[in-house]
Amino acid sequence: MQCKWALLYIERWLTAPLEQDGQRIERDRGTPQGGVMSPILSNLFLHYAFDLWMKRTYPDLPWCRYADDGLVHCRTEQEQPERQL
């Protein structure tokens, strides 16, 4: 299910121009460092890109994620996931 109003506001946020030193700067990607939407968007992305990948690829390894940091609990070095992202 898609939430059309959420996608609309995310798109507006990502394309809204910045004002810097009195000048308007058009943007075509990303969010500004420290922007209020950055943590929300990164958590959404990491949920789908990392969390679900870990559950699918390494279902026996316990792990946790704190915002954009994560920790995989391995018992041996051989259990350590390869850096595939």
Backbone as ProteinMPNN parsed JSONL, in Angstrom:
{"seq_chain_A": "MQCKWALLYIERWLTAPLEQDGQRIERDRGTPQGGVMSPILSNLFLHYAFDLWMKRTYPDLPWCRYADDGLVHCRTEQEQPERQL", "coords_chain_A": {"N_chain_A": [[0.846, -1.193, 0.0], [0.58, 2.189, -0.863], [1.207, 5.351, 0.49], [-0.022, 8.077, -0.584], [-0.082, 10.84, 0.135], [2.072, 11.02, 1.892], [4.239, 10.363, 0.22], [4.042, 12.527, -1.519], [4.704, 14.735, 0.155], [7.294, 14.013, 0.918], [8.59, 14.095, -1.558], [8.261, 16.845, -2.112], [9.803, 17.893, -0.039], [12.351, 16.932, -0.685], [12.896, 18.266, -3.052], [12.667, 20.938, -2.538], [13.868, 24.276, -2.741], [16.935, 25.692, -1.406], [17.936, 28.4, 0.723], [20.703, 30.361, 0.725], [23.027, 32.562, 1.912], [21.401, 34.655, 1.034], [20.722, 33.856, -1.495], [18.849, 31.856, -3.72], [18.967, 28.384, -3.988], [18.629, 25.778, -6.143], [17.691, 22.367, -5.719], [18.371, 18.955, -6.521], [18.678, 16.493, -5.403], [19.018, 14.509, -2.395], [19.114, 15.489, 1.138], [19.583, 18.379, 3.178], [22.495, 18.532, 5.303], [21.855, 17.831, 8.621], [19.22, 18.472, 8.297], [15.689, 18.455, 9.072], [14.241, 16.366, 7.984], [16.092, 14.458, 7.299], [16.866, 12.366, 9.262], [14.456, 10.909, 9.379], [14.016, 10.07, 6.721], [16.366, 8.592, 6.335], [15.996, 6.521, 8.162], [13.733, 5.275, 7.067], [14.813, 4.417, 4.601], [16.924, 2.721, 5.516], [15.439, 0.799, 6.843], [14.232, -0.654, 4.783], [16.451, -1.217, 3.115], [18.526, -2.245, 4.762], [17.575, -3.5, 7.237], [15.546, -5.372, 6.42], [17.053, -6.806, 4.574], [19.015, -7.96, 6.257], [17.368, -9.649, 7.819], [16.503, -11.397, 5.825], [18.883, -12.393, 4.668], [20.657, -13.112, 6.734], [19.277, -14.705, 8.842], [19.749, -15.996, 11.29], [21.462, -14.466, 12.785], [21.592, -12.306, 15.486], [20.845, -8.828, 15.627], [21.018, -5.235, 15.87], [19.841, -1.916, 15.32], [20.546, 1.487, 15.568], [19.253, 4.332, 14.742], [21.295, 5.462, 12.277], [23.351, 3.759, 12.832], [24.587, 0.463, 13.42], [24.68, -2.862, 14.828], [25.911, -6.089, 14.633], [25.547, -9.155, 16.149], [27.861, -11.469, 16.447], [29.006, -14.778, 16.964], [31.302, -15.999, 16.149], [34.157, -15.251, 14.041], [33.692, -16.161, 11.482], [30.964, -15.968, 11.203], [30.52, -13.349, 10.652], [28.882, -10.982, 8.694], [29.36, -10.399, 5.194], [30.383, -7.353, 3.713], [28.06, -6.226, 1.873], [26.463, -4.199, 1.126]], "CA_chain_A": [[0.0, 0.0, 0.0], [1.325, 3.443, -0.909], [0.58, 6.491, 1.151], [0.241, 9.117, -1.581], [0.212, 12.143, 0.74], [3.427, 10.966, 2.449], [5.156, 10.459, -0.91], [3.968, 13.902, -2.019], [5.462, 15.625, 1.031], [8.709, 13.64, 0.828], [9.084, 14.661, -2.813], [8.359, 18.299, -1.943], [10.936, 18.202, 0.836], [13.601, 16.64, -1.386], [13.114, 19.186, -4.177], [12.514, 22.336, -2.109], [15.135, 25.004, -2.854], [17.567, 26.22, -0.194], [18.364, 29.786, 0.653], [22.021, 30.472, 1.324], [23.604, 33.891, 1.671], [20.44, 35.455, 0.308], [20.486, 33.334, -2.831], [18.045, 30.631, -3.82], [19.716, 27.3, -4.609], [17.77, 24.653, -6.513], [18.25, 21.057, -5.363], [17.795, 17.843, -7.278], [18.886, 15.232, -4.678], [19.459, 14.545, -1.007], [18.591, 16.447, 2.111], [20.697, 19.118, 3.77], [23.075, 18.003, 6.535], [21.147, 18.355, 9.784], [17.833, 18.786, 7.968], [14.75, 17.739, 9.933], [13.756, 15.154, 7.325], [17.185, 13.51, 7.082], [16.77, 11.147, 10.076], [13.249, 10.161, 9.024], [14.25, 9.422, 5.435], [17.405, 7.568, 6.468], [15.401, 5.372, 8.833], [12.897, 4.573, 6.089], [15.693, 3.74, 3.664], [17.628, 1.623, 6.175], [14.495, -0.266, 7.152], [14.064, -1.496, 3.602], [17.724, -1.632, 2.53], [19.371, -3.015, 5.682], [16.841, -4.348, 8.182], [14.921, -6.498, 5.731], [18.142, -7.586, 4.003], [19.591, -8.778, 7.335], [16.407, -10.702, 8.163], [16.44, -12.344, 4.721], [20.181, -12.956, 4.357], [21.286, -13.666, 7.944], [18.169, -14.82, 9.804], [20.181, -16.548, 12.576], [22.317, -13.525, 13.507], [20.888, -11.191, 16.117], [21.415, -7.528, 15.298], [20.204, -4.076, 16.256], [20.199, -0.685, 14.617], [20.205, 2.722, 16.264], [19.265, 5.355, 13.688], [22.108, 5.011, 11.14], [24.4, 2.865, 13.319], [24.077, -0.876, 13.667], [25.564, -3.829, 15.458], [25.561, -7.482, 14.387], [26.103, -9.964, 17.228], [28.418, -12.7, 15.904], [29.706, -15.626, 17.935], [32.614, -16.305, 15.57], [34.525, -14.37, 12.933], [33.104, -16.711, 10.271], [29.567, -15.515, 11.114], [30.476, -11.938, 10.3], [28.339, -10.774, 7.349], [30.184, -9.683, 4.244], [29.884, -6.002, 3.424], [27.447, -6.319, 0.548], [25.629, -3.022, 0.818]], "C_chain_A": [[0.882, 1.243, 0.0], [0.522, 4.531, -0.24], [0.897, 7.732, 0.305], [0.585, 10.467, -0.965], [1.611, 12.156, 1.333], [4.458, 11.09, 1.33], [5.184, 11.868, -1.489], [4.82, 14.832, -1.168], [6.947, 15.284, 1.043], [9.312, 14.217, -0.446], [9.238, 16.177, -2.711], [9.567, 18.673, -1.103], [12.256, 18.012, 0.089], [13.904, 17.628, -2.505], [12.97, 20.65, -3.793], [13.863, 23.057, -2.198], [15.639, 25.461, -1.484], [17.829, 27.7, -0.376], [19.661, 29.898, 1.42], [22.631, 31.804, 0.926], [22.7, 34.751, 0.803], [20.148, 34.967, -1.101], [19.711, 32.023, -2.755], [18.828, 29.577, -4.592], [18.756, 26.144, -4.876], [18.47, 23.349, -6.141], [17.594, 19.992, -6.215], [18.042, 16.489, -6.605], [19.277, 15.511, -3.234], [18.729, 15.521, -0.117], [19.775, 17.163, 2.722], [21.191, 18.434, 5.05], [22.361, 18.651, 7.719], [19.705, 18.736, 9.513], [16.876, 17.93, 8.785], [14.227, 16.454, 9.306], [14.839, 14.086, 7.173], [17.079, 12.257, 7.944], [15.56, 10.287, 9.712], [13.469, 9.39, 7.728], [15.326, 8.347, 5.535], [16.864, 6.334, 7.178], [14.487, 4.591, 7.899], [13.767, 3.779, 5.117], [16.362, 2.531, 4.314], [16.691, 0.488, 6.562], [14.376, -1.219, 5.968], [15.398, -2.021, 3.057], [18.545, -2.507, 3.464], [18.576, -3.991, 6.531], [16.251, -5.581, 7.499], [15.958, -7.392, 5.06], [18.77, -8.494, 5.058], [18.654, -9.925, 7.705], [16.375, -11.794, 7.099], [17.765, -13.089, 4.545], [20.845, -13.656, 5.542], [20.235, -13.841, 9.039], [18.595, -15.33, 11.178], [21.063, -15.597, 13.384], [21.481, -12.431, 14.164], [21.606, -9.877, 15.789], [20.491, -6.433, 15.808], [20.714, -2.866, 15.485], [19.7, 0.491, 15.433], [20.369, 3.858, 15.259], [20.129, 4.847, 12.532], [23.317, 4.185, 11.575], [23.792, 1.499, 13.593], [25.133, -1.775, 14.268], [25.032, -5.225, 15.171], [26.28, -8.309, 15.442], [26.555, -11.31, 16.671], [29.134, -13.465, 17.015], [31.115, -15.955, 17.454], [32.899, -15.33, 14.434], [33.904, -14.847, 11.621], [31.638, -16.286, 10.104], [29.442, -14.076, 10.646], [29.965, -11.763, 8.884], [29.35, -10.046, 6.459], [29.573, -8.311, 4.011], [29.349, -5.983, 2.009], [26.622, -5.105, 0.204], [26.447, -1.909, 0.238]], "O_chain_A": [[1.829, 1.333, 0.782], [-0.696, 4.612, -0.393], [1.949, 8.352, 0.463], [1.451, 11.174, -1.48], [2.284, 13.186, 1.29], [5.434, 11.828, 1.461], [6.239, 12.348, -1.903], [5.581, 15.636, -1.706], [7.779, 16.182, 1.166], [10.414, 14.764, -0.423], [10.236, 16.732, -3.171], [10.27, 19.639, -1.402], [13.168, 18.829, 0.212], [15.067, 17.805, -2.867], [13.136, 21.523, -4.645], [14.885, 22.513, -1.781], [14.868, 25.596, -0.534], [17.931, 28.19, -1.501], [19.727, 29.577, 2.607], [22.735, 32.125, -0.257], [23.174, 35.488, -0.062], [19.395, 35.612, -1.829], [19.9, 31.209, -1.851], [19.298, 29.828, -5.702], [18.148, 25.602, -3.953], [19.692, 23.241, -6.237], [16.425, 20.099, -6.585], [17.67, 15.451, -7.151], [19.789, 16.578, -2.895], [17.855, 16.271, -0.552], [20.87, 16.604, 2.779], [20.407, 17.835, 5.786], [22.275, 19.876, 7.805], [19.029, 19.266, 10.395], [17.21, 16.803, 9.152], [13.813, 15.543, 10.024], [14.521, 12.921, 6.939], [17.192, 11.156, 7.405], [15.645, 9.059, 9.737], [13.151, 8.204, 7.642], [15.216, 7.302, 4.894], [17.235, 5.212, 6.831], [14.471, 3.361, 7.942], [13.492, 2.611, 4.841], [16.37, 1.442, 3.739], [17.109, -0.669, 6.604], [14.414, -2.439, 6.132], [15.463, -3.157, 2.586], [19.206, -3.435, 2.998], [18.873, -5.185, 6.543], [16.445, -6.704, 7.963], [15.769, -8.605, 4.982], [19.029, -9.667, 4.789], [19.105, -11.056, 7.885], [16.238, -12.975, 7.42], [17.764, -14.295, 4.297], [21.517, -14.673, 5.37], [20.312, -13.173, 10.07], [17.87, -15.118, 12.15], [21.382, -15.881, 14.539], [20.748, -11.712, 13.484], [22.833, -9.838, 15.691], [19.33, -6.681, 16.134], [21.868, -2.814, 15.061], [18.573, 0.489, 15.928], [21.485, 4.289, 14.967], [19.741, 3.889, 11.863], [24.214, 3.938, 10.77], [22.62, 1.394, 13.956], [26.328, -1.48, 14.218], [23.865, -5.522, 15.425], [27.492, -8.18, 15.611], [25.731, -12.196, 16.446], [29.778, -12.877, 17.883], [32.018, -16.166, 18.264], [31.993, -14.667, 13.93], [33.619, -14.034, 10.741], [31.13, -16.25, 8.983], [28.351, -13.638, 10.28], [30.538, -12.326, 7.952], [30.097, -9.185, 6.924], [28.357, -8.148, 4.109], [30.094, -5.752, 1.057], [26.126, -4.998, -0.918], [25.91, -0.847, -0.078]]}, "name": "protein", "num_of_chains": 1, "seq": "MQCKWALLYIERWLTAPLEQDGQRIERDRGTPQGGVMSPILSNLFLHYAFDLWMKRTYPDLPWCRYADDGLVHCRTEQEQPERQL"}
